[in-house]
Structure formats: C-alpha cells, structure tokens
Amino acid sequence: MDIKNFLSILKDLGGSFYAGVPDSLLTPFIDAIVDTHGVGDSHIVAANEGAAVGLAAGHYLATSRPAIVYMQNSGIGNAVNPIASLLHKKVYSIPVIFVIGWRGEPGIKDEPQHVFQGESTLSLLECLEIPHVVISKENHNLNSVIQDFKQHISRGQSVAFVICKDALQNNKKMKYTSDATLSREDALKIILANTGEDATYVCTTGKLSREVFEIRVQNGDSHAHDFLTVGSMGHSLMIAHGIALAKPKKRIFCLDGDGAILMHMGSLAVVGTRNPKNLVHIVINNGAHETVGGLPAVSNKLNLCNVAKALGYSQVFQVSSNEVLQTTLNGISNSEGSVFVEIICNLLSRTDLGRPTTTPIQNKNDLMENLK
C-alpha cells in the first residue's frame, strides 16, 4: 500500500496526533510522519509505548479525537497496563488507533526474540479486546474495515492496524545524521580491550549486541563473558545489577543505549541509590533509535551525566573521542562505587553487520558456566 493511502485512512478515522516508539517494519510510515509533521507538538517520540498511550489519552480528553500510537509488537507489553486500566470501555472508554509492526510473523524468518511475540500478537490484541486488521502486501481493500473501525471508535473502543513486512511503500526515505566523530563499534572495541579479561558484559538490544558478538569473533575471543539482551529493551541495566548483586567480587559492565535507558529510566534511580561497587554503566548515546531507522530521541537534548549524578551515581563521565574514552576507562579500572559513562557517538554502522550465530540458550548457558 502506498503510504499516502494509509495516512489518508488514518485521517479519515479522525487521527492527526502521533506518538510512539519506532520499529524498522514501520520505517515507511514513520518517515512519512516525520516528513509531514516533523518531531514536535503533533508527533512525539515517546520514551516507551505505555507512555505513548498516555499521550494519546490526554489528546483525546482535550480534543475528542483519537490519537495514533505506533510501535513494534514487542511494545504491546509496555502498553498493556494503560490499555487495560485506562483505555478500556470498563474504565474510561478512550479510543486509540494503533499501528503495530508485526515482527516474528508466523512463516516469516526473524530473530529469536521476535518468534513468540509474533506468534502471540493477534491473540494479545484479541485478549485486550482491540479489533484489528492485518495489512499485508496483498490486503489493501479496507473499505468495510474502515467503516467498522469508525463505529468502534465512536463507542470509545481502540482499533489496530498490524503491519506486515514490506506492506507499506514510501519512495521518500528520510536521512538522519549526527556530527559526532566516534562510532559505536569503535567505542565498543576500546571498551572490550580496556576493561579487563575477567569482566562480565550485559549488552543492550539491537546493533550494539551484534557488534559486540562480531568484535569477539574478529579477536578470537570467547563469548562466555557477554550476555546479549536480544529483546527486553530497557532492561539490560537491571539484568546487570542482578548479576552484580549476586557476584559482588566480579566487575560487571552494562553496555547500554540512550533509547533503552529512556524507556525505563527509573532503573538508573535504583542503581544510583543502591550504589553497587562493582557495576559500571556505559551508555552509547547517538541521540536516536538508530537500530530501527535513526529516528531522533530526546536523549540528544539531555545531559545524561547530570541525570545520573542527580540519581546517585558515584562517578559520572562524558566522552566523545577514542583517546578520552581510553583514558577514562583506565581511570575507573580500580574505582569503587557506581560509575556512569556517557559516550557521544554518531549514527554509523556497517551495512554488512551480521547477527549472533549462537542461540540465546547457548549464550545463557555459556555465561552461567563462566559466572560459576
């Protein structure tokens, strides 16, 4: 379906305000929103999908018009609480138009973290009592569906469009850039080379974990020191904290992303106030959701070091060059107390970047054996 036709359908349903968290399957849709609305008062890139639902509810309360909330299907989990306890007809009966990228669609090869989520996507929507339609490359005639959706919305009920891979077409591709000189992969190489052979690394979801895996392969190193958080965006810090609590004599590094910490920033407060002596929190900040298309995040307007300091981290550092990064890592090698390092990076990543060749179960077992 041409993206203009899809946007016309959304407008016909009464939607003109957008909020969400990006997904690679929705890139044609998100590019079109940025092209027409930018990122501002009529289009908010939310910290997480539940927050986007809150924005949509506020918009409806003020305008009587449904908002459009977009997300990857993995984000349904973040949105279940406000869907069930805020939007539902047994509570406030507030309609939202959901646009959901269907990762892990049955029959379509995808990454391990998307398989079960893909299998359960439609049943989750049914459980939440959200009428939905699947948009595939073949399913374009939605006239009868739109009329039904209008009736649902008029009764205060949410509706959803589930978007299959390559179902939407947009000939205009938005380009997102950064002035930073340091790339994420170069930063990761420096980190892995300067933080000790016996350390444990918990790596956030997306390209960061993939790059760590390939750096290990290139160096001929074991993968047993690394936990690759292939899903569960925003939870790597708590995974790292859990390991650090159980292994107080072991140095634990959380290699995080700016979009990920925005998603569940409360975790920084927990770590900061507990002040674990063996945990180093390193955030690669490229100011964008780069893994899923490069849409800017509010992290490019924040001083994350000031945030971490206010939340109780013992030491905070911001670096933007290879030399300063290496010096900083050497300086914290024997420090005690929670450490926060923000690395300002650009949006560059290799086009030939592969994916881990081991399964998540293998990754788990190797790490657990190493932690013994």
C-alpha positions as CSV (number, residue, x, y, z in Angstrom):
1,M,0.0,0.0,0.0
2,D,1.3,3.4,-0.8
3,I,1.9,5.3,2.4
4,K,-0.2,8.3,1.3
5,N,-3.2,6.0,1.0
6,F,-2.6,4.6,4.5
7,L,-2.2,8.1,6.0
8,S,-5.4,9.1,4.3
9,I,-7.2,6.2,6.0
10,L,-5.8,7.3,9.4
11,K,-7.0,10.8,8.8
12,D,-10.4,9.5,7.8
13,L,-10.6,7.8,11.2
14,G,-10.0,11.1,12.8
15,G,-6.3,10.8,13.7
16,S,-4.0,13.7,13.4
17,F,-1.7,13.4,16.5
18,Y,1.0,10.8,16.5
19,A,3.1,9.2,19.4
20,G,5.1,6.1,19.6
21,V,8.4,4.2,19.6
22,P,9.9,3.3,16.2
23,D,10.1,0.0,14.5
24,S,12.1,-1.0,11.4
25,L,9.0,-2.5,9.8
26,L,7.2,0.8,10.2
27,T,10.0,2.9,8.6
28,P,8.0,4.0,5.5
29,F,5.2,5.1,7.9
30,I,7.5,6.9,10.3
31,D,9.4,8.6,7.5
32,A,6.1,9.9,6.2
33,I,5.1,11.3,9.6
34,V,8.5,13.0,10.0
35,D,8.2,14.4,6.5
36,T,4.7,15.9,7.1
37,H,4.7,16.6,10.9
38,G,8.4,16.6,11.9
39,V,9.1,15.8,15.6
40,G,7.2,18.3,17.7
41,D,3.8,19.1,19.1
42,S,1.8,16.8,16.7
43,H,4.4,14.0,16.7
44,I,6.0,12.8,19.9
45,V,8.7,10.1,20.1
46,A,7.8,8.6,23.4
47,A,10.1,7.1,26.0
48,N,8.1,3.8,25.8
49,E,4.9,2.5,24.4
50,G,2.9,2.8,27.6
51,A,3.8,6.5,27.8
52,A,2.6,6.9,24.2
53,V,-0.8,5.5,25.2
54,G,-0.9,8.1,28.0
55,L,-0.2,10.9,25.5
56,A,-2.9,9.6,23.3
57,A,-5.4,9.5,26.2
58,G,-4.5,13.1,27.1
59,H,-5.0,14.2,23.4
60,Y,-8.4,12.5,23.3
61,L,-9.5,14.1,26.6
62,A,-8.6,17.6,25.2
63,T,-9.9,17.2,21.6
64,S,-12.4,14.3,21.5
65,R,-10.2,12.9,18.7
66,P,-8.4,9.6,18.7
67,A,-4.6,9.7,18.5
68,I,-2.4,7.3,16.6
69,V,0.1,5.3,18.6
70,Y,2.8,3.3,16.7
71,M,5.1,0.6,18.0
72,Q,6.7,-2.7,17.3
73,N,4.6,-5.6,18.5
74,S,7.1,-6.2,21.3
75,G,5.9,-2.8,22.7
76,I,2.5,-4.2,23.4
77,G,3.9,-5.5,26.7
78,N,4.7,-1.9,27.8
79,A,1.3,-0.7,26.7
80,V,-0.9,-3.5,28.3
81,N,-1.3,-1.7,31.6
82,P,-2.7,1.6,30.2
83,I,-4.7,-0.2,27.6
84,A,-6.4,-2.4,30.2
85,S,-6.6,0.1,33.1
86,L,-7.1,3.4,31.3
87,L,-8.4,3.0,27.7
88,H,-10.8,0.0,28.2
89,K,-14.6,0.5,28.0
90,K,-14.9,-0.7,31.6
91,V,-12.7,2.2,32.7
92,Y,-12.6,5.5,30.7
93,S,-13.5,4.2,27.3
94,I,-10.9,6.1,25.4
95,P,-10.2,5.1,21.7
96,V,-6.7,4.9,20.3
97,I,-5.7,4.0,16.7
98,F,-2.7,1.6,17.0
99,V,-0.2,1.0,14.2
100,I,1.8,-2.1,15.1
101,G,4.8,-3.6,13.2
102,W,4.4,-7.4,13.1
103,R,7.9,-8.7,13.9
104,G,8.1,-12.5,14.0
105,E,5.0,-13.0,11.8
106,P,4.5,-16.8,11.6
107,G,6.1,-18.1,8.4
108,I,8.5,-15.2,8.1
109,K,12.1,-15.8,9.3
110,D,13.1,-13.4,12.1
111,E,15.3,-13.1,15.1
112,P,14.7,-15.4,18.2
113,Q,13.3,-12.7,20.4
114,H,10.5,-12.0,17.9
115,V,9.3,-15.6,17.4
116,F,7.0,-16.0,20.4
117,Q,6.0,-12.3,20.3
118,G,5.0,-12.7,16.6
119,E,3.0,-15.9,17.3
120,S,1.1,-14.2,20.1
121,T,0.5,-10.8,18.6
122,L,-3.0,-11.3,17.3
123,S,-4.2,-13.3,20.3
124,L,-2.9,-10.5,22.6
125,L,-5.0,-7.9,20.7
126,E,-8.0,-10.2,21.0
127,C,-7.3,-10.7,24.7
128,L,-7.2,-6.9,25.1
129,E,-10.4,-6.6,23.1
130,I,-8.9,-4.4,20.4
131,P,-10.4,-5.0,16.9
132,H,-7.6,-5.3,14.3
133,V,-6.8,-5.8,10.7
134,V,-3.6,-7.2,9.2
135,I,-2.1,-5.1,6.4
136,S,0.0,-7.3,4.1
137,K,1.3,-6.8,0.6
138,E,-2.0,-8.2,-0.7
139,N,-4.5,-6.8,1.7
140,H,-5.2,-3.3,0.5
141,N,-9.0,-3.1,0.3
142,L,-10.1,-1.8,3.7
143,N,-13.3,0.0,2.9
144,S,-15.5,-2.3,5.0
145,V,-12.9,-2.5,7.8
146,I,-12.7,1.3,8.0
147,Q,-16.5,1.6,8.5
148,D,-16.3,-0.9,11.3
149,F,-13.4,0.9,12.9
150,K,-15.3,4.2,12.8
151,Q,-18.1,2.5,14.7
152,H,-15.7,1.1,17.3
153,I,-14.0,4.5,17.8
154,S,-17.4,6.2,18.2
155,R,-18.1,3.8,21.0
156,G,-14.8,4.6,22.7
157,Q,-13.0,1.4,21.6
158,S,-9.5,1.2,20.3
159,V,-8.6,-0.3,17.0
160,A,-5.3,-1.6,15.5
161,F,-3.6,-2.0,12.1
162,V,-1.0,-4.8,12.2
163,I,1.6,-4.1,9.6
164,C,3.4,-7.0,7.9
165,K,6.9,-6.7,6.5
166,D,7.1,-4.7,3.2
167,A,3.3,-4.0,3.4
168,L,3.8,-0.2,3.2
169,Q,5.6,1.7,0.4
170,N,7.2,5.1,0.7
171,N,9.5,6.3,-2.1
172,K,10.8,9.2,0.1
173,K,13.4,8.0,2.6
174,M,14.3,10.3,5.5
175,K,18.0,10.6,6.4
176,Y,19.1,11.2,9.9
177,T,22.7,12.4,10.7
178,S,25.0,13.2,13.6
179,D,28.0,15.5,13.9
180,A,29.7,13.1,16.4
181,T,33.1,11.6,15.3
182,L,33.1,8.4,17.3
183,S,31.2,5.4,16.0
184,R,29.6,2.9,18.4
185,E,31.5,-0.1,17.1
186,D,34.9,1.7,17.6
187,A,33.8,2.7,21.1
188,L,32.9,-1.0,21.8
189,K,36.3,-2.2,20.6
190,I,38.0,0.2,23.0
191,I,35.8,-0.8,25.9
192,L,36.3,-4.5,25.4
193,A,40.1,-4.0,25.1
194,N,40.4,-1.8,28.2
195,T,38.1,-3.2,30.9
196,G,39.8,-6.5,32.0
197,E,39.7,-10.0,30.8
198,D,37.5,-11.3,33.6
199,A,34.7,-8.7,33.5
200,T,31.2,-9.6,32.5
201,Y,29.2,-7.5,30.0
202,V,25.5,-7.2,29.7
203,C,24.7,-5.7,26.3
204,T,21.6,-3.9,25.3
205,T,19.3,-5.0,22.5
206,G,19.9,-4.0,18.8
207,K,23.0,-3.5,16.9
208,L,25.2,-3.0,20.0
209,S,24.9,-6.7,20.9
210,R,25.5,-7.7,17.3
211,E,28.6,-5.6,17.2
212,V,30.0,-7.0,20.4
213,F,29.4,-10.5,19.1
214,E,31.4,-9.8,15.9
215,I,34.2,-8.0,17.7
216,R,34.6,-11.2,19.8
217,V,34.8,-13.2,16.6
218,Q,37.3,-10.9,15.0
219,N,39.5,-11.0,18.1
220,G,39.2,-14.8,18.5
221,D,37.7,-14.2,22.0
222,S,35.2,-16.3,23.9
223,H,31.6,-15.2,24.1
224,A,31.2,-16.5,27.6
225,H,31.7,-13.1,29.2
226,D,28.8,-11.5,27.4
227,F,25.1,-11.5,27.9
228,L,23.4,-10.3,24.7
229,T,20.0,-8.9,25.6
230,V,18.4,-9.6,22.2
231,G,15.0,-8.4,23.4
232,S,13.6,-6.7,26.5
233,M,14.6,-3.2,25.5
234,G,15.5,-1.0,28.5
235,H,16.1,-3.9,31.0
236,S,19.8,-4.6,30.5
237,L,20.7,-2.4,33.5
238,M,18.6,-4.4,35.9
239,I,20.0,-7.6,34.4
240,A,23.5,-6.3,35.1
241,H,22.5,-5.1,38.5
242,G,21.1,-8.6,39.4
243,I,24.4,-10.2,38.4
244,A,26.4,-7.6,40.3
245,L,24.5,-8.2,43.5
246,A,25.0,-11.9,43.2
247,K,28.7,-11.6,42.3
248,P,30.0,-8.7,44.4
249,K,33.7,-9.5,43.7
250,K,33.2,-9.5,39.9
251,R,33.3,-6.4,37.7
252,I,30.0,-6.0,35.8
253,F,29.6,-3.7,32.8
254,C,26.2,-2.7,31.4
255,L,26.7,-1.6,27.7
256,D,23.5,0.4,27.2
257,G,21.8,2.6,24.6
258,D,20.3,6.0,25.0
259,G,16.9,4.9,23.7
260,A,17.0,1.9,26.0
261,I,17.6,3.9,29.2
262,L,14.9,6.4,28.3
263,M,12.5,3.5,28.0
264,H,12.9,2.6,31.7
265,M,14.9,5.4,33.3
266,G,13.7,4.5,36.8
267,S,16.3,1.7,36.8
268,L,19.0,4.4,37.0
269,A,17.5,5.6,40.3
270,V,17.6,2.1,41.7
271,V,21.3,1.7,40.8
272,G,22.2,5.2,41.8
273,T,20.7,4.9,45.3
274,R,22.0,1.4,45.9
275,N,25.5,2.4,44.7
276,P,26.8,-1.0,43.8
277,K,30.6,-1.0,44.0
278,N,31.2,-3.4,41.1
279,L,28.9,-2.0,38.4
280,V,29.9,0.2,35.5
281,H,27.0,1.6,33.4
282,I,28.2,2.7,29.9
283,V,25.7,4.4,27.7
284,I,26.3,4.8,24.0
285,N,24.4,7.9,23.1
286,N,23.8,8.6,19.4
287,G,20.7,10.6,20.1
288,A,18.5,8.3,18.1
289,H,16.8,4.9,17.8
290,E,19.4,4.0,15.2
291,T,18.9,0.2,15.1
292,V,15.3,0.7,13.9
293,G,15.8,3.6,11.4
294,G,17.5,6.5,13.1
295,L,14.5,8.5,14.4
296,P,15.8,11.1,16.8
297,A,15.2,10.6,20.5
298,V,15.1,13.2,23.2
299,S,18.4,12.0,24.5
300,N,20.2,14.3,22.0
301,K,18.8,17.2,24.1
302,L,19.7,15.9,27.6
303,N,22.7,15.9,29.7
304,L,22.6,12.2,30.8
305,C,25.6,12.7,33.1
306,N,23.7,15.3,35.1
307,V,20.8,12.9,35.3
308,A,22.9,10.0,36.5
309,K,24.6,12.3,39.1
310,A,21.3,13.5,40.4
311,L,20.1,9.9,40.7
312,G,23.1,9.0,42.9
313,Y,25.8,7.5,40.7
314,S,29.2,8.0,42.5
315,Q,31.2,8.9,39.4
316,V,30.0,10.3,36.0
317,F,32.0,10.9,32.8
318,Q,31.1,12.1,29.3
319,V,33.4,11.3,26.5
320,S,33.3,11.8,22.7
321,S,36.7,10.7,21.4
322,N,38.8,7.5,21.3
323,E,41.6,9.0,23.4
324,V,39.4,10.3,26.2
325,L,37.4,7.1,26.3
326,Q,40.5,5.0,26.8
327,T,41.9,7.4,29.5
328,T,38.5,7.3,31.3
329,L,38.3,3.5,31.2
330,N,41.8,3.2,32.6
331,G,41.0,5.7,35.3
332,I,37.9,3.7,36.6
333,S,39.6,0.3,36.5
334,N,40.0,0.2,40.3
335,S,37.3,2.6,41.3
336,E,34.6,1.6,43.9
337,G,31.0,2.8,43.6
338,S,28.6,3.0,40.8
339,V,30.1,4.5,37.6
340,F,28.2,6.1,34.7
341,V,30.0,6.8,31.4
342,E,28.2,8.5,28.5
343,I,29.8,8.1,25.1
344,I,28.7,10.5,22.4
345,C,28.6,8.6,19.1
346,N,27.3,9.0,15.6
347,L,24.7,7.0,13.7
348,L,27.2,5.0,11.6
349,S,27.0,1.2,11.5
350,R,28.2,-1.4,9.0
351,T,25.8,-2.4,6.2
352,D,27.3,-6.0,6.4
353,L,26.8,-6.3,10.2
354,G,25.8,-9.8,11.0
355,R,23.8,-11.4,13.7
356,P,24.9,-13.8,16.5
357,T,25.5,-17.3,15.2
358,T,24.8,-18.8,18.7
359,T,21.3,-19.2,20.1
360,P,20.1,-17.2,23.2
361,I,20.1,-20.5,25.1
362,Q,23.7,-21.1,24.2
363,N,24.5,-17.6,25.3
364,K,22.8,-18.1,28.6
365,N,24.5,-21.4,29.3
366,D,28.0,-20.2,28.4
367,L,27.6,-17.1,30.6
368,M,26.2,-19.0,33.6
369,E,29.1,-21.6,33.3
370,N,31.6,-18.7,33.3
371,L,29.9,-17.0,36.3
372,K,30.3,-20.2,38.3
